[in-house]
Amino acid sequence: MSDLPEAGTVLCALTDLDATGAKGVNLGGTGIFVVRSGAGVFGYVNSCPHIGVPLDMEPDEFISDFGDEIICSTHGARFRIEDGECVSGPCTGDVLEPVAVKVEDNQVVLA
């Protein structure tokens, strides 16, 4: 993975994420995004394992209309939120590169 800032770096406020929301962040040239699913918050590098393009066509648009999967806007691959595994599309079985995150004082930070 690219070099990321130190643990504790604030990525966004927890309130920036709906119950099934996502937010993209650029950290030193590395695009990542955080996604909330219920009580869980997950982080991934913003790059499709199929061809390496960013997943979002529009800023912060990572989640399916039903709020249950991450979608690649280029070719429609679908990824599970909780582990980043591709469950449908040209990269089925591949996984998004995880970024360790946690919630501290209602802020999403690098873990």
C-alpha positions, -999 to 999 in steps of 0.1 A, spaced: 0 0 0 11 36 -5 25 54 24 -4 68 45 -1 94 72 3 82 108 -24 65 128 -49 89 143 -51 111 112 -87 123 110 -105 113 78 -139 127 85 -165 131 111 -188 101 118 -217 124 111 -204 129 75 -215 93 69 -251 83 67 -261 49 81 -250 35 47 -228 64 35 -193 68 21 -167 96 18 -136 98 -3 -104 113 10 -71 120 -7 -42 114 17 -8 123 2 -17 112 -33 -35 81 -22 -73 81 -27 -91 62 0 -127 60 11 -145 52 42 -179 36 43 -204 31 71 -227 1 74 -248 2 105 -224 4 135 -194 -6 114 -170 17 95 -146 3 69 -118 19 49 -104 9 14 -81 23 -12 -101 39 -39 -90 16 -68 -108 -12 -85 -88 -44 -85 -99 -50 -121 -82 -21 -139 -71 2 -112 -95 31 -118 -112 50 -89 -145 34 -79 -165 67 -78 -175 86 -109 -189 114 -88 -174 125 -54 -185 102 -26 -207 80 -48 -195 45 -38 -226 27 -26 -254 9 -45 -289 24 -45 -299 -2 -20 -271 8 4 -258 -28 6 -227 -29 -17 -198 -8 -29 -200 -4 -67 -173 4 -93 -188 31 -115 -167 21 -145 -180 -15 -151 -205 -22 -123 -184 -46 -102 -200 -51 -67 -181 -55 -35 -192 -64 0 -189 -35 24 -176 -55 54 -146 -71 36 -143 -56 2 -147 -89 -17 -160 -86 -52 -192 -107 -55 -202 -97 -90 -185 -84 -121 -152 -89 -140 -131 -91 -108 -153 -116 -89 -132 -130 -60 -107 -102 -59 -108 -78 -29 -104 -41 -24 -73 -31 -6 -82 -24 30 -72 7 51 -74 3 88 -98 28 104 -115 33 137 -139 57 154 -125 80 181 -146 108 196 -170 107 167 -142 111 142 -132 84 117 -94 81 119 -66 59 106 -60 30 129 
